[in-house]
Amino acid sequence: MQHPTESLSEVDAEYQRLHVAHQDHEHRLEALAGKSSLSQDEEIEEKRLKKEKLALKDRMEAIVRSHRAADSRAAVPREGVAH
């Protein structure tokens, strides 16, 4: 079971990879938002980044749910199992 002070990034390599990609997308979107106007290519990039960022977040949340479910299953005592 995961120690309460460990972040999911420390125990799940896929989550860590997704988190880094999500942050990279956020930083690029912030850079684009800071411009007074965007070229057509930048507008396309912005839309793509927003979609990808949302997909990354959805996958990260699925991993969180999976870990929570695994943690809760591990914490529930089973009948007939001596402690």
Order of alpha helices (4+ residues) and beta strands (2+ residues): alpha-alpha-alpha
